[in-house]
Amino acid sequence: MSIGPIALLCISRTLKSGKLAGFSSGMGVATADGFYAMVAGLGVAAIIQFLGDYKGLFFVVSGLFLITLGVKIFLSKIPSEKVSESGKDYLKNYFSTFALTIVNPMTILSFIAVFGTLGIGSDGDEPFSVLSISIFVLGAFLGSAVWYLVLCTGIDYLSKKLSSKSLTIINKVSGIVIVVFGILTLLSMRSSLV
């Protein structure tokens, strides 16, 4: 339950277009988290190796995407009333955060750490039962989904209490922070490859 660049993106979308816009973004994150939990539960060593081998590429893609997104958020204006989004926009929100989470090096590295801690993917491991894999995947997905529901609901509630000027400042700060996260991601790529 951290407030990183993807949570800031969900906050920005909630401020601009309402709770469903932010939550549809959060569901993309939850789906990606569920995917990585499934990989961990199934112990897919080849995928784990692939993620480790190409983490530098993931750092570059993720960093550039975050910088672009941060600039876009910084330059966007918060309307005086929330802009309604269509179902198509909710799908776009969902898939954009899904893609960002899938290539996010911090997500990848944290799940690799989980793999190592649980001993998943190493030779000689007994595979988990279908029930335990299902609980693991469901737990990762639901935990992430509930966090984004609470976050977006809270931000939507607070946005009704704040002035348009305050919301614009919050949006600009969010954009700057996301750009900084993108730059740090690009800079940290070098240390991760050593």
C-alpha positions as CSV (number, residue, x, y, z in Angstrom):
1,M,0.0,0.0,0.0
2,S,2.5,2.5,-1.1
3,I,2.1,5.8,-2.9
4,G,4.4,5.4,-5.8
5,P,4.2,6.6,-9.4
6,I,1.3,4.3,-10.4
7,A,-0.7,5.3,-7.3
8,L,-0.1,9.0,-8.2
9,L,-1.4,8.3,-11.7
10,C,-4.6,6.8,-10.2
11,I,-4.9,9.8,-7.9
12,S,-4.5,12.2,-10.9
13,R,-7.1,10.3,-12.9
14,T,-9.5,10.3,-9.9
15,L,-9.1,14.1,-9.5
16,K,-9.7,14.7,-13.2
17,S,-12.4,12.2,-14.0
18,G,-13.7,10.6,-10.8
19,K,-13.5,7.5,-8.7
20,L,-14.2,5.0,-11.6
21,A,-11.4,6.5,-13.7
22,G,-8.9,6.0,-10.9
23,F,-10.2,2.6,-9.9
24,S,-10.1,1.3,-13.5
25,S,-6.4,2.2,-13.5
26,G,-5.9,0.5,-10.1
27,M,-7.5,-2.7,-11.5
28,G,-4.8,-2.8,-14.2
29,V,-2.2,-2.8,-11.4
30,A,-4.2,-5.5,-9.5
31,T,-4.3,-7.7,-12.6
32,A,-0.5,-7.4,-13.1
33,D,0.1,-8.2,-9.5
34,G,-2.2,-11.2,-9.8
35,F,-0.2,-12.3,-12.9
36,Y,3.1,-12.1,-11.1
37,A,1.6,-14.0,-8.1
38,M,0.5,-16.7,-10.5
39,V,4.0,-16.9,-12.0
40,A,5.3,-17.2,-8.4
41,G,2.7,-19.9,-7.5
42,L,3.4,-22.0,-10.6
43,G,7.2,-21.6,-10.1
44,V,7.8,-20.8,-13.7
45,A,11.6,-20.6,-13.6
46,A,12.0,-19.6,-17.2
47,I,9.9,-16.5,-16.8
48,I,11.7,-15.6,-13.7
49,Q,15.0,-15.9,-15.5
50,F,13.7,-13.9,-18.4
51,L,12.6,-11.1,-16.1
52,G,16.0,-11.1,-14.4
53,D,17.9,-11.1,-17.7
54,Y,16.0,-8.3,-19.3
55,K,15.4,-6.1,-16.3
56,G,17.6,-3.3,-17.9
57,L,15.2,-3.0,-20.8
58,F,12.3,-2.9,-18.3
59,F,14.0,-0.1,-16.5
60,V,14.3,2.0,-19.7
61,V,10.8,1.4,-20.9
62,S,9.3,2.0,-17.4
63,G,11.5,5.2,-16.8
64,L,10.6,6.7,-20.2
65,F,6.9,5.9,-19.8
66,L,6.9,7.5,-16.3
67,I,8.6,10.7,-17.5
68,T,6.2,11.0,-20.4
69,L,3.2,10.4,-18.1
70,G,4.5,12.8,-15.5
71,V,4.9,15.6,-18.1
72,K,1.4,14.9,-19.4
73,I,-0.1,15.0,-15.9
74,F,1.8,18.2,-15.1
75,L,0.5,20.0,-18.2
76,S,-3.1,18.8,-17.8
77,K,-5.7,21.0,-16.2
78,I,-8.1,19.9,-13.6
79,P,-11.6,20.9,-14.8
80,S,-13.9,22.7,-12.5
81,E,-16.2,19.7,-12.7
82,K,-15.0,16.1,-13.2
83,V,-14.9,15.0,-16.8
84,S,-17.0,11.9,-17.5
85,E,-15.2,9.1,-19.1
86,S,-16.6,6.4,-21.4
87,G,-16.2,2.7,-21.0
88,K,-13.5,3.0,-23.7
89,D,-11.5,5.4,-21.5
90,Y,-11.8,3.0,-18.5
91,L,-10.3,0.2,-20.7
92,K,-7.5,2.6,-21.8
93,N,-6.9,3.4,-18.1
94,Y,-6.9,-0.3,-17.2
95,F,-4.5,-1.4,-20.0
96,S,-2.1,1.5,-19.5
97,T,-1.5,0.8,-15.9
98,F,-1.4,-2.9,-16.5
99,A,1.4,-2.4,-19.1
100,L,3.2,0.0,-16.8
101,T,3.0,-2.4,-13.8
102,I,4.1,-5.4,-15.9
103,V,7.3,-3.6,-17.1
104,N,7.9,-1.8,-13.8
105,P,11.3,-2.9,-12.6
106,M,10.4,-2.4,-8.9
107,T,7.4,-4.8,-9.3
108,I,9.5,-7.3,-11.1
109,L,12.3,-7.1,-8.5
110,S,9.9,-7.4,-5.6
111,F,8.3,-10.5,-7.0
112,I,11.7,-12.0,-7.7
113,A,12.5,-11.4,-4.0
114,V,9.2,-13.1,-3.1
115,F,10.2,-16.0,-5.4
116,G,13.5,-16.3,-3.7
117,T,12.1,-16.1,-0.2
118,L,9.5,-18.8,-0.9
119,G,12.0,-20.9,-2.8
120,I,9.8,-20.9,-5.9
121,G,11.3,-21.8,-9.2
122,S,14.4,-23.5,-7.8
123,D,15.2,-27.0,-8.8
124,G,13.7,-29.8,-6.7
125,D,10.8,-27.7,-5.4
126,E,7.5,-29.5,-4.9
127,P,4.9,-27.6,-6.8
128,F,2.3,-25.9,-4.8
129,S,-1.2,-27.3,-4.7
130,V,-3.9,-25.8,-7.0
131,L,-5.7,-24.5,-3.9
132,S,-2.6,-22.8,-2.4
133,I,-1.7,-21.2,-5.8
134,S,-5.3,-20.0,-6.2
135,I,-5.2,-18.4,-2.7
136,F,-1.9,-16.8,-3.4
137,V,-3.0,-15.3,-6.7
138,L,-6.4,-14.2,-5.3
139,G,-4.7,-12.6,-2.3
140,A,-2.3,-10.6,-4.5
141,F,-5.1,-9.5,-6.8
142,L,-7.7,-8.7,-4.1
143,G,-5.1,-7.0,-1.8
144,S,-4.1,-4.7,-4.7
145,A,-7.7,-4.1,-5.8
146,V,-8.9,-3.2,-2.3
147,W,-6.0,-0.8,-1.9
148,Y,-6.9,1.1,-5.1
149,L,-10.6,1.1,-4.2
150,V,-9.9,2.7,-0.8
151,L,-7.3,5.1,-2.3
152,C,-9.6,6.3,-5.2
153,T,-12.7,6.5,-3.0
154,G,-10.7,8.6,-0.4
155,I,-9.3,10.9,-3.1
156,D,-12.7,11.3,-4.7
157,Y,-14.2,12.3,-1.3
158,L,-11.3,14.7,-0.5
159,S,-11.5,16.3,-4.0
160,K,-15.1,17.4,-3.3
161,K,-13.7,19.3,-0.2
162,L,-10.8,21.1,-2.0
163,S,-10.8,24.1,-4.2
164,S,-10.0,23.8,-7.9
165,K,-6.7,25.7,-7.3
166,S,-5.7,23.2,-4.6
167,L,-6.5,20.2,-6.9
168,T,-4.4,21.8,-9.7
169,I,-1.5,22.1,-7.3
170,I,-1.8,18.5,-6.2
171,N,-2.0,17.4,-9.9
172,K,1.1,19.4,-10.8
173,V,3.1,18.0,-7.8
174,S,2.0,14.5,-8.8
175,G,3.3,15.1,-12.3
176,I,6.6,16.3,-11.0
177,V,7.0,13.4,-8.6
178,I,6.2,10.9,-11.4
179,V,8.8,12.5,-13.6
180,V,11.3,12.2,-10.7
181,F,10.4,8.5,-10.3
182,G,11.0,8.1,-14.1
183,I,14.4,9.7,-13.9
184,L,15.4,7.7,-10.8
185,T,14.2,4.5,-12.6
186,L,16.5,5.3,-15.6
187,L,19.4,6.2,-13.2
188,S,18.9,3.1,-11.2
189,M,19.2,0.9,-14.3
190,R,22.9,1.3,-14.2
191,S,23.3,0.0,-10.7
192,S,20.9,-2.9,-11.3
193,L,23.1,-4.1,-14.2
194,V,26.2,-4.2,-12.1
